[in-house]
Amino acid sequence: MKSEGHPDYHFITVVLNDGTKYLTRSTWGSEGDVLTLDIDPTTHPAWTGGGQQILDRAGRVSKFNKKFEGIGLTKKG
């Protein structure tokens, strides 16, 4: 097997938001590096079942609601 065609595969430590650490193999960083995650399964709504929040930037949601208010697609209240 050619060595120049494959990335370096080594051990790193991954740290989750709750402080949990685990050792895994990766091509990220260098041997012994620590990867601290910003978003992980302990905090992301996709895994925690949290609700989705819609941000109305520049009135886009309001504009949409006004445009389609007559056909019953928007939520009242």
N, CA, C and O atoms as a Tripos MOL2 file, in Angstrom:
@<TRIPOS>MOLECULE
protein
  308   307    77     0     0
PROTEIN
NO_CHARGES

@<TRIPOS>ATOM
      1 N           0.8430   -1.1720    0.0000 N.3       1 MET1
      2 CA          0.0000    0.0000    0.0000 C.3       1 MET1
      3 C           0.8910    1.2390    0.0000 C.2       1 MET1
      4 O           1.8770    1.2920    0.7350 O.2       1 MET1
      5 N           0.5560    2.2240   -0.8100 N.am      2 LYS2
      6 CA          1.3280    3.4570   -0.8860 C.3       2 LYS2
      7 C           1.0490    4.3320    0.3320 C.2       2 LYS2
      8 O          -0.1130    4.5890    0.6480 O.2       2 LYS2
      9 N           2.0780    4.7900    1.0150 N.am      3 SER3
     10 CA          1.8830    5.6090    2.2190 C.3       3 SER3
     11 C           1.5000    7.0470    1.8910 C.2       3 SER3
     12 O           0.8240    7.6870    2.6960 O.2       3 SER3
     13 N           1.9070    7.5830    0.7320 N.am      4 GLU4
     14 CA          1.6250    8.9840    0.4210 C.3       4 GLU4
     15 C           0.1750    9.2330    0.0090 C.2       4 GLU4
     16 O          -0.2390   10.3890   -0.0760 O.2       4 GLU4
     17 N          -0.5990    8.1970   -0.2460 N.am      5 GLY5
     18 CA         -1.9810    8.3690   -0.6700 C.3       5 GLY5
     19 C          -2.9920    8.3100    0.4460 C.2       5 GLY5
     20 O          -4.1910    8.4470    0.2030 O.2       5 GLY5
     21 N          -2.5290    8.1080    1.6800 N.am      6 HIS6
     22 CA         -3.4520    7.9450    2.8010 C.3       6 HIS6
     23 C          -3.1490    8.9700    3.8930 C.2       6 HIS6
     24 O          -1.9830    9.2320    4.1890 O.2       6 HIS6
     25 N          -4.1910    9.5530    4.4940 N.am      7 PRO7
     26 CA         -3.9570   10.5230    5.5710 C.3       7 PRO7
     27 C          -3.4670    9.8200    6.8360 C.2       7 PRO7
     28 O          -3.6750    8.6200    7.0210 O.2       7 PRO7
     29 N          -2.8130   10.5930    7.6970 N.am      8 ASP8
     30 CA         -2.3490   10.0700    8.9820 C.3       8 ASP8
     31 C          -3.5650    9.7840    9.8730 C.2       8 ASP8
     32 O          -4.3900   10.6660   10.1090 O.2       8 ASP8
     33 N          -3.6650    8.5530   10.3600 N.am      9 TYR9
     34 CA         -4.7780    8.1190   11.1910 C.3       9 TYR9
     35 C          -4.2380    7.8830   12.5830 C.2       9 TYR9
     36 O          -3.4300    6.9750   12.7780 O.2       9 TYR9
     37 N          -4.6660    8.6850   13.5740 N.am     10 HIS10
     38 CA         -4.0550    8.6760   14.8950 C.3      10 HIS10
     39 C          -5.1130    8.8670   15.9840 C.2      10 HIS10
     40 O          -6.2860    9.0820   15.6790 O.2      10 HIS10
     41 N          -4.7020    8.7880   17.2510 N.am     11 PHE11
     42 CA         -5.6170    8.9560   18.3760 C.3      11 PHE11
     43 C          -5.7380   10.4260   18.7640 C.2      11 PHE11
     44 O          -4.7390   11.1410   18.8560 O.2      11 PHE11
     45 N          -7.0000   10.8770   18.9950 N.am     12 ILE12
     46 CA         -7.2880   12.2130   19.5290 C.3      12 ILE12
     47 C          -8.3120   12.0560   20.6490 C.2      12 ILE12
     48 O          -8.9560   11.0130   20.7660 O.2      12 ILE12
     49 N          -8.4610   13.0840   21.4620 N.am     13 THR13
     50 CA         -9.4730   13.0950   22.5110 C.3      13 THR13
     51 C         -10.5830   14.0550   22.0900 C.2      13 THR13
     52 O         -10.3080   15.1900   21.6990 O.2      13 THR13
     53 N         -11.8300   13.6050   22.1700 N.am     14 VAL14
     54 CA        -12.9880   14.4410   21.8430 C.3      14 VAL14
     55 C         -13.6730   14.8120   23.1580 C.2      14 VAL14
     56 O         -13.9340   13.9470   23.9940 O.2      14 VAL14
     57 N         -13.9640   16.1110   23.3350 N.am     15 VAL15
     58 CA        -14.6190   16.6040   24.5430 C.3      15 VAL15
     59 C         -15.9910   17.1440   24.1650 C.2      15 VAL15
     60 O         -16.0980   18.0380   23.3260 O.2      15 VAL15
     61 N         -17.0520   16.6000   24.7880 N.am     16 LEU16
     62 CA        -18.4180   17.0610   24.5600 C.3      16 LEU16
     63 C         -18.7130   18.2610   25.4570 C.2      16 LEU16
     64 O         -17.9210   18.5900   26.3400 O.2      16 LEU16
     65 N         -19.8500   18.9100   25.2300 N.am     17 ASN17
     66 CA        -20.2370   20.0960   25.9970 C.3      17 ASN17
     67 C         -20.4210   19.8240   27.4840 C.2      17 ASN17
     68 O         -20.1990   20.7130   28.3060 O.2      17 ASN17
     69 N         -20.8200   18.6180   27.8360 N.am     18 ASP18
     70 CA        -21.0340   18.2950   29.2490 C.3      18 ASP18
     71 C         -19.7450   17.8670   29.9500 C.2      18 ASP18
     72 O         -19.7770   17.4800   31.1180 O.2      18 ASP18
     73 N         -18.6070   17.9350   29.2450 N.am     19 GLY19
     74 CA        -17.3250   17.5790   29.8410 C.3      19 GLY19
     75 C         -16.8950   16.1400   29.6050 C.2      19 GLY19
     76 O         -15.7700   15.7660   29.9370 O.2      19 GLY19
     77 N         -17.7760   15.3340   29.0380 N.am     20 THR20
     78 CA        -17.4410   13.9490   28.7350 C.3      20 THR20
     79 C         -16.3070   13.9090   27.7230 C.2      20 THR20
     80 O         -16.3120   14.6490   26.7390 O.2      20 THR20
     81 N         -15.3310   13.0350   27.9750 N.am     21 LYS21
     82 CA        -14.1910   12.8890   27.0750 C.3      21 LYS21
     83 C         -14.1150   11.4540   26.5930 C.2      21 LYS21
     84 O         -14.4190   10.5220   27.3370 O.2      21 LYS21
     85 N         -13.7080   11.2810   25.3500 N.am     22 TYR22
     86 CA        -13.4380    9.9260   24.8740 C.3      22 TYR22
     87 C         -12.3070    9.9380   23.8650 C.2      22 TYR22
     88 O         -12.0800   10.9280   23.1690 O.2      22 TYR22
     89 N         -11.6170    8.8410   23.8010 N.am     23 LEU23
     90 CA        -10.4870    8.6720   22.9040 C.3      23 LEU23
     91 C         -10.9710    7.9750   21.6400 C.2      23 LEU23
     92 O         -11.6760    6.9680   21.7090 O.2      23 LEU23
     93 N         -10.5930    8.5100   20.4970 N.am     24 THR24
     94 CA        -10.9900    7.9230   19.2280 C.3      24 THR24
     95 C          -9.8700    8.1070   18.2210 C.2      24 THR24
     96 O          -8.9240    8.8580   18.4560 O.2      24 THR24
     97 N          -9.9830    7.4250   17.1150 N.am     25 ARG25
     98 CA         -9.0040    7.5870   16.0460 C.3      25 ARG25
     99 C          -9.5890    8.5110   14.9900 C.2      25 ARG25
    100 O         -10.7860    8.4620   14.7080 O.2      25 ARG25
    101 N          -8.7310    9.3640   14.4020 N.am     26 SER26
    102 CA         -9.2060   10.3560   13.4470 C.3      26 SER26
    103 C          -8.0680   10.8090   12.5390 C.2      26 SER26
    104 O          -6.8950   10.5620   12.8210 O.2      26 SER26
    105 N          -8.4300   11.4700   11.4500 N.am     27 THR27
    106 CA         -7.4430   12.1140   10.5960 C.3      27 THR27
    107 C          -7.3410   13.5990   10.9400 C.2      27 THR27
    108 O          -6.5040   14.3050   10.3780 O.2      27 THR27
    109 N          -8.1910   14.0840   11.8670 N.am     28 TRP28
    110 CA         -8.1790   15.4820   12.2880 C.3      28 TRP28
    111 C          -6.9790   15.7370   13.1960 C.2      28 TRP28
    112 O          -6.6480   14.8910   14.0270 O.2      28 TRP28
    113 N          -6.3300   16.8720   13.0520 N.am     29 GLY29
    114 CA         -5.2590   17.2790   13.9490 C.3      29 GLY29
    115 C          -4.0590   16.3580   13.9310 C.2      29 GLY29
    116 O          -3.7330   15.7390   12.9180 O.2      29 GLY29
    117 N          -3.4110   16.2870   15.0860 N.am     30 SER30
    118 CA         -2.2220   15.4500   15.2490 C.3      30 SER30
    119 C          -2.4340   14.5040   16.4170 C.2      30 SER30
    120 O          -3.3750   14.6620   17.1940 O.2      30 SER30
    121 N          -1.5630   13.5290   16.5360 N.am     31 GLU31
    122 CA         -1.6180   12.5630   17.6390 C.3      31 GLU31
    123 C          -1.7060   13.2930   18.9710 C.2      31 GLU31
    124 O          -0.8780   14.1590   19.2550 O.2      31 GLU31
    125 N          -2.7100   12.9510   19.8040 N.am     32 GLY32
    126 CA         -2.8600   13.5200   21.1340 C.3      32 GLY32
    127 C          -3.6200   14.8340   21.2030 C.2      32 GLY32
    128 O          -3.8430   15.3380   22.3040 O.2      32 GLY32
    129 N          -4.0300   15.4130   20.0750 N.am     33 ASP33
    130 CA         -4.7880   16.6670   20.0950 C.3      33 ASP33
    131 C          -6.1490   16.4690   20.7620 C.2      33 ASP33
    132 O          -6.6640   15.3540   20.8350 O.2      33 ASP33
    133 N          -6.7220   17.5770   21.2460 N.am     34 VAL34
    134 CA         -8.0360   17.5620   21.8790 C.3      34 VAL34
    135 C          -9.0010   18.3480   20.9980 C.2      34 VAL34
    136 O          -8.7490   19.5100   20.6790 O.2      34 VAL34
    137 N         -10.1060   17.7140   20.6030 N.am     35 LEU35
    138 CA        -11.1460   18.3520   19.8050 C.3      35 LEU35
    139 C         -12.3290   18.6430   20.7210 C.2      35 LEU35
    140 O         -12.9800   17.7150   21.2010 O.2      35 LEU35
    141 N         -12.6170   19.9290   20.9690 N.am     36 THR36
    142 CA        -13.7390   20.3360   21.8110 C.3      36 THR36
    143 C         -14.8880   20.7180   20.8980 C.2      36 THR36
    144 O         -14.7490   21.6190   20.0700 O.2      36 THR36
    145 N         -16.0180   20.0460   21.0380 N.am     37 LEU37
    146 CA        -17.1620   20.2750   20.1600 C.3      37 LEU37
    147 C         -18.0040   21.4440   20.6390 C.2      37 LEU37
    148 O         -18.2200   21.6010   21.8400 O.2      37 LEU37
    149 N         -18.4840   22.2680   19.7120 N.am     38 ASP38
    150 CA        -19.4180   23.3480   20.0260 C.3      38 ASP38
    151 C         -20.8390   22.8060   20.1000 C.2      38 ASP38
    152 O         -21.6110   23.1780   20.9830 O.2      38 ASP38
    153 N         -21.1730   21.9270   19.1660 N.am     39 ILE39
    154 CA        -22.5030   21.3140   19.1040 C.3      39 ILE39
    155 C         -22.2960   19.8080   19.0960 C.2      39 ILE39
    156 O         -21.4870   19.2880   18.3280 O.2      39 ILE39
    157 N         -23.0290   19.1160   19.9510 N.am     40 ASP40
    158 CA        -22.8910   17.6700   20.0300 C.3      40 ASP40
    159 C         -24.2390   17.0370   20.3680 C.2      40 ASP40
    160 O         -25.2120   17.7600   20.5820 O.2      40 ASP40
    161 N         -24.3200   15.7160   20.4200 N.am     41 PRO41
    162 CA        -25.6090   15.0600   20.6970 C.3      41 PRO41
    163 C         -26.2170   15.4070   22.0540 C.2      41 PRO41
    164 O         -27.4080   15.1720   22.2570 O.2      41 PRO41
    165 N         -25.4370   15.9600   22.9920 N.am     42 THR42
    166 CA        -26.0030   16.3180   24.3000 C.3      42 THR42
    167 C         -26.6790   17.6840   24.2890 C.2      42 THR42
    168 O         -27.4120   18.0160   25.2210 O.2      42 THR42
    169 N         -26.4410   18.4920   23.2310 N.am     43 THR43
    170 CA        -27.0090   19.8390   23.2130 C.3      43 THR43
    171 C         -27.8100   20.1680   21.9590 C.2      43 THR43
    172 O         -28.5980   21.1130   21.9820 O.2      43 THR43
    173 N         -27.6430   19.4420   20.8850 N.am     44 HIS44
    174 CA        -28.3050   19.7820   19.6280 C.3      44 HIS44
    175 C         -29.7730   19.3540   19.6510 C.2      44 HIS44
    176 O         -30.0670   18.2190   20.0230 O.2      44 HIS44
    177 N         -30.7060   20.2390   19.2610 N.am     45 PRO45
    178 CA        -32.1350   19.9230   19.2820 C.3      45 PRO45
    179 C         -32.5140   18.6960   18.4620 C.2      45 PRO45
    180 O         -33.5180   18.0490   18.7630 O.2      45 PRO45
    181 N         -31.7450   18.3630   17.4450 N.am     46 ALA46
    182 CA        -32.0690   17.1910   16.6390 C.3      46 ALA46
    183 C         -31.9940   15.9120   17.4680 C.2      46 ALA46
    184 O         -32.7100   14.9510   17.1900 O.2      46 ALA46
    185 N         -31.1310   15.8940   18.4850 N.am     47 TRP47
    186 CA        -30.9860   14.7080   19.3310 C.3      47 TRP47
    187 C         -31.6650   14.8500   20.6740 C.2      47 TRP47
    188 O         -31.9960   13.8450   21.3040 O.2      47 TRP47
    189 N         -31.8870   16.0940   21.1350 N.am     48 THR48
    190 CA        -32.4740   16.2830   22.4600 C.3      48 THR48
    191 C         -33.9890   16.4520   22.4070 C.2      48 THR48
    192 O         -34.6490   16.4160   23.4450 O.2      48 THR48
    193 N         -34.5500   16.6370   21.2090 N.am     49 GLY49
    194 CA        -35.9940   16.8090   21.0810 C.3      49 GLY49
    195 C         -36.4500   18.2150   21.3950 C.2      49 GLY49
    196 O         -37.6430   18.4380   21.6040 O.2      49 GLY49
    197 N         -35.5380   19.1720   21.4340 N.am     50 GLY50
    198 CA        -35.8870   20.5610   21.7130 C.3      50 GLY50
    199 C         -36.6950   21.1740   20.5900 C.2      50 GLY50
    200 O         -36.6340   20.7190   19.4470 O.2      50 GLY50
    201 N         -37.4350   22.1840   20.9090 N.am     51 GLY51
    202 CA        -38.2690   22.8500   19.9140 C.3      51 GLY51
    203 C         -37.4540   23.7330   18.9890 C.2      51 GLY51
    204 O         -36.3670   24.1920   19.3370 O.2      51 GLY51
    205 N         -37.9890   23.9580   17.8260 N.am     52 GLN52
    206 CA        -37.3360   24.8170   16.8490 C.3      52 GLN52
    207 C         -37.8430   26.2360   17.0270 C.2      52 GLN52
    208 O         -39.0430   26.4530   17.1990 O.2      52 GLN52
    209 N         -36.9440   27.1950   16.9860 N.am     53 GLN53
    210 CA        -37.3210   28.5910   17.1230 C.3      53 GLN53
    211 C         -37.1140   29.2800   15.7790 C.2      53 GLN53
    212 O         -36.0390   29.1870   15.1860 O.2      53 GLN53
    213 N         -38.1480   29.9720   15.3020 N.am     54 ILE54
    214 CA        -38.0530   30.6890   14.0390 C.3      54 ILE54
    215 C         -37.6850   32.1360   14.3270 C.2      54 ILE54
    216 O         -38.3760   32.8230   15.0790 O.2      54 ILE54
    217 N         -36.6050   32.5920   13.7300 N.am     55 LEU55
    218 CA        -36.2010   33.9830   13.8720 C.3      55 LEU55
    219 C         -36.7450   34.7700   12.6970 C.2      55 LEU55
    220 O         -36.5510   34.3900   11.5420 O.2      55 LEU55
    221 N         -37.4260   35.8700   12.9920 N.am     56 ASP56
    222 CA        -37.9910   36.7120   11.9480 C.3      56 ASP56
    223 C         -36.9910   37.8060   11.6080 C.2      56 ASP56
    224 O         -36.9570   38.8510   12.2590 O.2      56 ASP56
    225 N         -36.1850   37.5650   10.5960 N.am     57 ARG57
    226 CA        -35.1780   38.5460   10.1770 C.3      57 ARG57
    227 C         -35.7920   39.4400    9.1010 C.2      57 ARG57
    228 O         -36.2620   38.9720    8.0640 O.2      57 ARG57
    229 N         -35.7710   40.7170    9.3780 N.am     58 ALA58
    230 CA        -36.2690   41.7430    8.4450 C.3      58 ALA58
    231 C         -37.7260   41.5130    8.0690 C.2      58 ALA58
    232 O         -38.1320   41.8410    6.9540 O.2      58 ALA58
    233 N         -38.5110   40.9600    8.9710 N.am     59 GLY59
    234 CA        -39.9400   40.7960    8.7420 C.3      59 GLY59
    235 C         -40.3190   39.7220    7.7370 C.2      59 GLY59
    236 O         -41.4310   39.7460    7.2100 O.2      59 GLY59
    237 N         -39.4240   38.7790    7.4570 N.am     60 ARG60
    238 CA        -39.7100   37.7580    6.4420 C.3      60 ARG60
    239 C         -40.8940   36.8710    6.8220 C.2      60 ARG60
    240 O         -41.7480   36.5770    5.9860 O.2      60 ARG60
    241 N         -40.9410   36.4460    8.0870 N.am     61 VAL61
    242 CA        -42.0580   35.6070    8.5190 C.3      61 VAL61
    243 C         -43.3550   36.4040    8.4680 C.2      61 VAL61
    244 O         -44.3820   35.9000    8.0130 O.2      61 VAL61
    245 N         -43.3080   37.6390    8.9310 N.am     62 SER62
    246 CA        -44.5000   38.5010    8.8950 C.3      62 SER62
    247 C         -44.9550   38.7330    7.4550 C.2      62 SER62
    248 O         -46.1520   38.7060    7.1700 O.2      62 SER62
    249 N         -44.0100   38.9600    6.5550 N.am     63 LYS63
    250 CA        -44.3300   39.1760    5.1440 C.3      63 LYS63
    251 C         -44.9760   37.9310    4.5440 C.2      63 LYS63
    252 O         -45.9490   38.0320    3.7980 O.2      63 LYS63
    253 N         -44.4350   36.7610    4.8690 N.am     64 PHE64
    254 CA        -45.0040   35.4970    4.3900 C.3      64 PHE64
    255 C         -46.4290   35.3220    4.9150 C.2      64 PHE64
    256 O         -47.3470   35.0020    4.1590 O.2      64 PHE64
    257 N         -46.5990   35.5360    6.2220 N.am     65 ASN65
    258 CA        -47.9240   35.3840    6.8340 C.3      65 ASN65
    259 C         -48.9440   36.3210    6.1870 C.2      65 ASN65
    260 O         -50.0750   35.9140    5.9210 O.2      65 ASN65
    261 N         -48.5570   37.5580    5.9340 N.am     66 LYS66
    262 CA        -49.4750   38.5210    5.3100 C.3      66 LYS66
    263 C         -49.8310   38.0860    3.8880 C.2      66 LYS66
    264 O         -50.9880   38.1850    3.4800 O.2      66 LYS66
    265 N         -48.8350   37.6020    3.1290 N.am     67 LYS67
    266 CA        -49.0500   37.1940    1.7460 C.3      67 LYS67
    267 C         -50.0220   36.0200    1.6460 C.2      67 LYS67
    268 O         -50.8420   35.9740    0.7290 O.2      67 LYS67
    269 N         -49.9360   35.0690    2.5810 N.am     68 PHE68
    270 CA        -50.7350   33.8470    2.4880 C.3      68 PHE68
    271 C         -51.8310   33.7380    3.5430 C.2      68 PHE68
    272 O         -52.3560   32.6470    3.7640 O.2      68 PHE68
    273 N         -52.1910   34.8490    4.2060 N.am     69 GLU69
    274 CA        -53.1840   34.7820    5.2720 C.3      69 GLU69
    275 C         -54.5730   34.3410    4.7920 C.2      69 GLU69
    276 O         -55.3450   33.7840    5.5720 O.2      69 GLU69
    277 N         -54.8930   34.5830    3.5330 N.am     70 GLY70
    278 CA        -56.2210   34.2370    3.0280 C.3      70 GLY70
    279 C         -56.4180   32.7650    2.6850 C.2      70 GLY70
    280 O         -57.5560   32.3330    2.4980 O.2      70 GLY70
    281 N         -55.3540   31.9910    2.6000 N.am     71 ILE71
    282 CA        -55.5370   30.5880    2.2020 C.3      71 ILE71
    283 C         -55.3800   29.6010    3.3560 C.2      71 ILE71
    284 O         -55.4090   28.3900    3.1420 O.2      71 ILE71
    285 N         -55.2140   30.1100    4.5770 N.am     72 GLY72
    286 CA        -55.2280   29.2490    5.7460 C.3      72 GLY72
    287 C         -53.9460   28.4810    6.0230 C.2      72 GLY72
    288 O         -53.9890   27.4720    6.7270 O.2      72 GLY72
    289 N         -52.8130   28.9150    5.5010 N.am     73 LEU73
    290 CA        -51.5480   28.2280    5.7640 C.3      73 LEU73
    291 C         -50.8710   28.7130    7.0290 C.2      73 LEU73
    292 O         -50.0540   28.0000    7.6120 O.2      73 LEU73
    293 N         -51.2040   29.9150    7.4560 N.am     74 THR74
    294 CA        -50.4970   30.4900    8.6060 C.3      74 THR74
    295 C         -51.2050   30.1550    9.8980 C.2      74 THR74
    296 O         -52.4130   29.9180    9.9320 O.2      74 THR74
    297 N         -50.4210   30.1420   10.9590 N.am     75 LYS75
    298 CA        -50.9380   29.8530   12.2960 C.3      75 LYS75
    299 C         -51.3930   31.1680   12.9220 C.2      75 LYS75
    300 O         -50.6190   32.1240   12.9800 O.2      75 LYS75
    301 N         -52.6030   31.2260   13.3780 N.am     76 LYS76
    302 CA        -53.1390   32.4270   14.0030 C.3      76 LYS76
    303 C         -52.7100   32.4820   15.4650 C.2      76 LYS76
    304 O         -52.7140   31.4680   16.1640 O.2      76 LYS76
    305 N         -52.3400   33.6830   15.9200 N.am     77 GLY77
    306 CA        -52.0330   33.8770   17.3320 C.3      77 GLY77
    307 C         -50.6340   33.7400   17.5950 C.2      77 GLY77
    308 O         -50.2060   33.8740   18.7410 O.2      77 GLY77
@<TRIPOS>BOND
     1     1     2 1
     2     2     3 1
     3     3     4 2
     4     3     5 am
     5     5     6 1
     6     6     7 1
     7     7     8 2
     8     7     9 am
     9     9    10 1
    10    10    11 1
    11    11    12 2
    12    11    13 am
    13    13    14 1
    14    14    15 1
    15    15    16 2
    16    15    17 am
    17    17    18 1
    18    18    19 1
    19    19    20 2
    20    19    21 am
    21    21    22 1
    22    22    23 1
    23    23    24 2
    24    23    25 am
    25    25    26 1
    26    26    27 1
    27    27    28 2
    28    27    29 am
    29    29    30 1
    30    30    31 1
    31    31    32 2
    32    31    33 am
    33    33    34 1
    34    34    35 1
    35    35    36 2
    36    35    37 am
    37    37    38 1
    38    38    39 1
    39    39    40 2
    40    39    41 am
    41    41    42 1
    42    42    43 1
    43    43    44 2
    44    43    45 am
    45    45    46 1
    46    46    47 1
    47    47    48 2
    48    47    49 am
    49    49    50 1
    50    50    51 1
    51    51    52 2
    52    51    53 am
    53    53    54 1
    54    54    55 1
    55    55    56 2
    56    55    57 am
    57    57    58 1
    58    58    59 1
    59    59    60 2
    60    59    61 am
    61    61    62 1
    62    62    63 1
    63    63    64 2
    64    63    65 am
    65    65    66 1
    66    66    67 1
    67    67    68 2
    68    67    69 am
    69    69    70 1
    70    70    71 1
    71    71    72 2
    72    71    73 am
    73    73    74 1
    74    74    75 1
    75    75    76 2
    76    75    77 am
    77    77    78 1
    78    78    79 1
    79    79    80 2
    80    79    81 am
    81    81    82 1
    82    82    83 1
    83    83    84 2
    84    83    85 am
    85    85    86 1
    86    86    87 1
    87    87    88 2
    88    87    89 am
    89    89    90 1
    90    90    91 1
    91    91    92 2
    92    91    93 am
    93    93    94 1
    94    94    95 1
    95    95    96 2
    96    95    97 am
    97    97    98 1
    98    98    99 1
    99    99   100 2
   100    99   101 am
   101   101   102 1
   102   102   103 1
   103   103   104 2
   104   103   105 am
   105   105   106 1
   106   106   107 1
   107   107   108 2
   108   107   109 am
   109   109   110 1
   110   110   111 1
   111   111   112 2
   112   111   113 am
   113   113   114 1
   114   114   115 1
   115   115   116 2
   116   115   117 am
   117   117   118 1
   118   118   119 1
   119   119   120 2
   120   119   121 am
   121   121   122 1
   122   122   123 1
   123   123   124 2
   124   123   125 am
   125   125   126 1
   126   126   127 1
   127   127   128 2
   128   127   129 am
   129   129   130 1
   130   130   131 1
   131   131   132 2
   132   131   133 am
   133   133   134 1
   134   134   135 1
   135   135   136 2
   136   135   137 am
   137   137   138 1
   138   138   139 1
   139   139   140 2
   140   139   141 am
   141   141   142 1
   142   142   143 1
   143   143   144 2
   144   143   145 am
   145   145   146 1
   146   146   147 1
   147   147   148 2
   148   147   149 am
   149   149   150 1
   150   150   151 1
   151   151   152 2
   152   151   153 am
   153   153   154 1
   154   154   155 1
   155   155   156 2
   156   155   157 am
   157   157   158 1
   158   158   159 1
   159   159   160 2
   160   159   161 am
   161   161   162 1
   162   162   163 1
   163   163   164 2
   164   163   165 am
   165   165   166 1
   166   166   167 1
   167   167   168 2
   168   167   169 am
   169   169   170 1
   170   170   171 1
   171   171   172 2
   172   171   173 am
   173   173   174 1
   174   174   175 1
   175   175   176 2
   176   175   177 am
   177   177   178 1
   178   178   179 1
   179   179   180 2
   180   179   181 am
   181   181   182 1
   182   182   183 1
   183   183   184 2
   184   183   185 am
   185   185   186 1
   186   186   187 1
   187   187   188 2
   188   187   189 am
   189   189   190 1
   190   190   191 1
   191   191   192 2
   192   191   193 am
   193   193   194 1
   194   194   195 1
   195   195   196 2
   196   195   197 am
   197   197   198 1
   198   198   199 1
   199   199   200 2
   200   199   201 am
   201   201   202 1
   202   202   203 1
   203   203   204 2
   204   203   205 am
   205   205   206 1
   206   206   207 1
   207   207   208 2
   208   207   209 am
   209   209   210 1
   210   210   211 1
   211   211   212 2
   212   211   213 am
   213   213   214 1
   214   214   215 1
   215   215   216 2
   216   215   217 am
   217   217   218 1
   218   218   219 1
   219   219   220 2
   220   219   221 am
   221   221   222 1
   222   222   223 1
   223   223   224 2
   224   223   225 am
   225   225   226 1
   226   226   227 1
   227   227   228 2
   228   227   229 am
   229   229   230 1
   230   230   231 1
   231   231   232 2
   232   231   233 am
   233   233   234 1
   234   234   235 1
   235   235   236 2
   236   235   237 am
   237   237   238 1
   238   238   239 1
   239   239   240 2
   240   239   241 am
   241   241   242 1
   242   242   243 1
   243   243   244 2
   244   243   245 am
   245   245   246 1
   246   246   247 1
   247   247   248 2
   248   247   249 am
   249   249   250 1
   250   250   251 1
   251   251   252 2
   252   251   253 am
   253   253   254 1
   254   254   255 1
   255   255   256 2
   256   255   257 am
   257   257   258 1
   258   258   259 1
   259   259   260 2
   260   259   261 am
   261   261   262 1
   262   262   263 1
   263   263   264 2
   264   263   265 am
   265   265   266 1
   266   266   267 1
   267   267   268 2
   268   267   269 am
   269   269   270 1
   270   270   271 1
   271   271   272 2
   272   271   273 am
   273   273   274 1
   274   274   275 1
   275   275   276 2
   276   275   277 am
   277   277   278 1
   278   278   279 1
   279   279   280 2
   280   279   281 am
   281   281   282 1
   282   282   283 1
   283   283   284 2
   284   283   285 am
   285   285   286 1
   286   286   287 1
   287   287   288 2
   288   287   289 am
   289   289   290 1
   290   290   291 1
   291   291   292 2
   292   291   293 am
   293   293   294 1
   294   294   295 1
   295   295   296 2
   296   295   297 am
   297   297   298 1
   298   298   299 1
   299   299   300 2
   300   299   301 am
   301   301   302 1
   302   302   303 1
   303   303   304 2
   304   303   305 am
   305   305   306 1
   306   306   307 1
   307   307   308 2
@<TRIPOS>SUBSTRUCTURE
     1 MET1         2 RESIDUE 1 A MET
     2 LYS2         6 RESIDUE 1 A LYS
     3 SER3        10 RESIDUE 1 A SER
     4 GLU4        14 RESIDUE 1 A GLU
     5 GLY5        18 RESIDUE 1 A GLY
     6 HIS6        22 RESIDUE 1 A HIS
     7 PRO7        26 RESIDUE 1 A PRO
     8 ASP8        30 RESIDUE 1 A ASP
     9 TYR9        34 RESIDUE 1 A TYR
    10 HIS10       38 RESIDUE 1 A HIS
    11 PHE11       42 RESIDUE 1 A PHE
    12 ILE12       46 RESIDUE 1 A ILE
    13 THR13       50 RESIDUE 1 A THR
    14 VAL14       54 RESIDUE 1 A VAL
    15 VAL15       58 RESIDUE 1 A VAL
    16 LEU16       62 RESIDUE 1 A LEU
    17 ASN17       66 RESIDUE 1 A ASN
    18 ASP18       70 RESIDUE 1 A ASP
    19 GLY19       74 RESIDUE 1 A GLY
    20 THR20       78 RESIDUE 1 A THR
    21 LYS21       82 RESIDUE 1 A LYS
    22 TYR22       86 RESIDUE 1 A TYR
    23 LEU23       90 RESIDUE 1 A LEU
    24 THR24       94 RESIDUE 1 A THR
    25 ARG25       98 RESIDUE 1 A ARG
    26 SER26      102 RESIDUE 1 A SER
    27 THR27      106 RESIDUE 1 A THR
    28 TRP28      110 RESIDUE 1 A TRP
    29 GLY29      114 RESIDUE 1 A GLY
    30 SER30      118 RESIDUE 1 A SER
    31 GLU31      122 RESIDUE 1 A GLU
    32 GLY32      126 RESIDUE 1 A GLY
    33 ASP33      130 RESIDUE 1 A ASP
    34 VAL34      134 RESIDUE 1 A VAL
    35 LEU35      138 RESIDUE 1 A LEU
    36 THR36      142 RESIDUE 1 A THR
    37 LEU37      146 RESIDUE 1 A LEU
    38 ASP38      150 RESIDUE 1 A ASP
    39 ILE39      154 RESIDUE 1 A ILE
    40 ASP40      158 RESIDUE 1 A ASP
    41 PRO41      162 RESIDUE 1 A PRO
    42 THR42      166 RESIDUE 1 A THR
    43 THR43      170 RESIDUE 1 A THR
    44 HIS44      174 RESIDUE 1 A HIS
    45 PRO45      178 RESIDUE 1 A PRO
    46 ALA46      182 RESIDUE 1 A ALA
    47 TRP47      186 RESIDUE 1 A TRP
    48 THR48      190 RESIDUE 1 A THR
    49 GLY49      194 RESIDUE 1 A GLY
    50 GLY50      198 RESIDUE 1 A GLY
    51 GLY51      202 RESIDUE 1 A GLY
    52 GLN52      206 RESIDUE 1 A GLN
    53 GLN53      210 RESIDUE 1 A GLN
    54 ILE54      214 RESIDUE 1 A ILE
    55 LEU55      218 RESIDUE 1 A LEU
    56 ASP56      222 RESIDUE 1 A ASP
    57 ARG57      226 RESIDUE 1 A ARG
    58 ALA58      230 RESIDUE 1 A ALA
    59 GLY59      234 RESIDUE 1 A GLY
    60 ARG60      238 RESIDUE 1 A ARG
    61 VAL61      242 RESIDUE 1 A VAL
    62 SER62      246 RESIDUE 1 A SER
    63 LYS63      250 RESIDUE 1 A LYS
    64 PHE64      254 RESIDUE 1 A PHE
    65 ASN65      258 RESIDUE 1 A ASN
    66 LYS66      262 RESIDUE 1 A LYS
    67 LYS67      266 RESIDUE 1 A LYS
    68 PHE68      270 RESIDUE 1 A PHE
    69 GLU69      274 RESIDUE 1 A GLU
    70 GLY70      278 RESIDUE 1 A GLY
    71 ILE71      282 RESIDUE 1 A ILE
    72 GLY72      286 RESIDUE 1 A GLY
    73 LEU73      290 RESIDUE 1 A LEU
    74 THR74      294 RESIDUE 1 A THR
    75 LYS75      298 RESIDUE 1 A LYS
    76 LYS76      302 RESIDUE 1 A LYS
    77 GLY77      306 RESIDUE 1 A GLY
